[in-house]
Amino acid sequence: MKIRPPESIALKDILPKTPVLLMGSGPVPVPPAVAVANSMVISHLGETMKKIVSRIQLMGQYVFQTNTTKIFGIAGPSSAAMEMAVTSLLWPGRKVLVLNMGTFSARFTELAKGVGAEVTELFPDGLSPFRAHDVKLALESKQFDVLTLVQGETSCGVKNIELEAIVKLAKSYGVRTIVDAVCTLTTMTCPMDEWGIDIALVGGQKGISAIPGVSLIAFSEETFEFISQRQERMPHWCLDPRRAYRFWGLGEYHYTAPVPGILALHEALRLICEETLEKRIERHLRSSTLLQHSLEVMGLEMYTPAEFRLNSVVAIKNPHKVITKDLISYMINHHQVEISGAFGLDIIRIGQMGEQCRLENVKKVVSAVGAGYEHFGVKLDVQSAMSDLDKSRESAIALDLAYGMTL
Ligand SMILES: Cc1ncc(COP(=O)(O)O)c(C=O)c1O
């Protein structure tokens, strides 16, 4: 052999001695049951896997609030699920209206252009969500086949508060909708059937607190039927939903499924079902409100106006031109807490998804942000923020006792 093996370095010697608490825009910490499931490999076919797949679909129906049986896991990130949705419904000659409010909604444009579709982009008025009346004007200007939008734009912390109206409007114009609920599913309501969403998708690493690299997509029965009838060649083999149905519908081979990821997804969904969507959404709301309040008490300012502020990823103005990259490194190295910067905006972002929404984690991130900014010379009232959080510990305990809602 000409090329010699590199020195053997065990993972434990690469990982930090104290684990870093992930309080950024994802991935998020996973519950122990998810971590255990993610360490197992079983056969990707056979009776056991069939049972697991059908349980994932049943629980998927609950989290997406849909009766569709066309729910598939994908061995790939949320972007792969976006790609499956876009490439199923679009091809040369088809027209898509992309509601573009930032990095992730813009990804739909790239994906649609990739398959030769005709793309029209609509942009909101500054930092704001889309309004149904503006979307209506766009829908009247041309006959579109598809409309894409995100429920929450993670890059700037804005939520599309008129999503339901926009989806219903699109339907009334005969336009199919693809909804990216990547950072929002199970953190806020997104009832697929009630709102008439045609394709909804989510990644593993955010609200559902599963693992990165495995995602879940739901097609309405009617949309899946439409895709089944399409004559144009599918550009993808792995991301072809008709082929995915072989595994997810018939228990047959499509490709070797990401077994640990599927097991992890199962456990994450099981925990959501046990908690119930109502309690989980309430927990996210309480935890995120608490976080935002304590950061404001400390003296920081929210970037997004409260009216359309995304709770699952909170965007905060970066005061006094601190270099966010340096702040983040400092917090990781000295406090073992990681938050996110942003794509070109002078903000920091703190995640409130799944396991991030626990009182202990909120306390840790608030304290680390305070200490980090103080290190870079920003005067903040960290003490008041922390004592505020201590007071909420009592109400959190009361909530836990009364409703089993463990913040
Ligand atoms: C709203 C939204 N959509 C899509 C994505 C892409 O996810 P992934 O990196 O898993 O492909 C993200 C990732 O942060 C996101 O926040």
Ligand as a Chemical Component Dictionary entry (heavy atoms), coordinates in Angstrom:
data_LIG
# 
_chem_comp.id                   LIG 
_chem_comp.type                 NON-POLYMER 
_chem_comp.pdbx_formal_charge   0 
_chem_comp.three_letter_code    LIG 
# 
loop_
_chem_comp_atom.comp_id 
_chem_comp_atom.atom_id 
_chem_comp_atom.alt_atom_id 
_chem_comp_atom.type_symbol 
_chem_comp_atom.charge 
_chem_comp_atom.model_Cartn_x 
_chem_comp_atom.model_Cartn_y 
_chem_comp_atom.model_Cartn_z 
_chem_comp_atom.pdbx_ordinal 
LIG C1 C1 C 0 -36.856 26.470 7.541 1  
LIG C2 C2 C 0 -35.737 25.597 7.066 2  
LIG N1 N1 N 0 -35.875 24.917 5.918 3  
LIG C3 C3 C 0 -34.912 24.126 5.451 4  
LIG C4 C4 C 0 -33.726 23.960 6.144 5  
LIG C5 C5 C 0 -32.666 23.075 5.571 6  
LIG O1 O1 O 0 -32.432 22.032 6.445 7  
LIG P1 P1 P 0 -31.212 20.999 6.214 8  
LIG O2 O2 O 0 -29.988 21.737 6.588 9  
LIG O3 O3 O 0 -31.569 19.870 7.140 10 
LIG O4 O4 O 0 -31.239 20.609 4.804 11 
LIG C6 C6 C 0 -33.547 24.611 7.345 12 
LIG C7 C7 C 0 -32.285 24.466 8.105 13 
LIG O5 O5 O 0 -31.944 25.199 8.993 14 
LIG C8 C8 C 0 -34.571 25.459 7.820 15 
LIG O6 O6 O 0 -34.449 26.106 8.970 16 
# 
loop_
_chem_comp_bond.comp_id 
_chem_comp_bond.atom_id_1 
_chem_comp_bond.atom_id_2 
_chem_comp_bond.value_order 
_chem_comp_bond.pdbx_ordinal 
LIG C1 C2 SING 1  
LIG C2 N1 SING 2  
LIG C2 C8 DOUB 3  
LIG N1 C3 DOUB 4  
LIG C3 C4 SING 5  
LIG C4 C5 SING 6  
LIG C4 C6 DOUB 7  
LIG C5 O1 SING 8  
LIG O1 P1 SING 9  
LIG P1 O2 DOUB 10 
LIG P1 O3 SING 11 
LIG P1 O4 SING 12 
LIG C6 C7 SING 13 
LIG C6 C8 SING 14 
LIG C7 O5 DOUB 15 
LIG C8 O6 SING 16 
# 
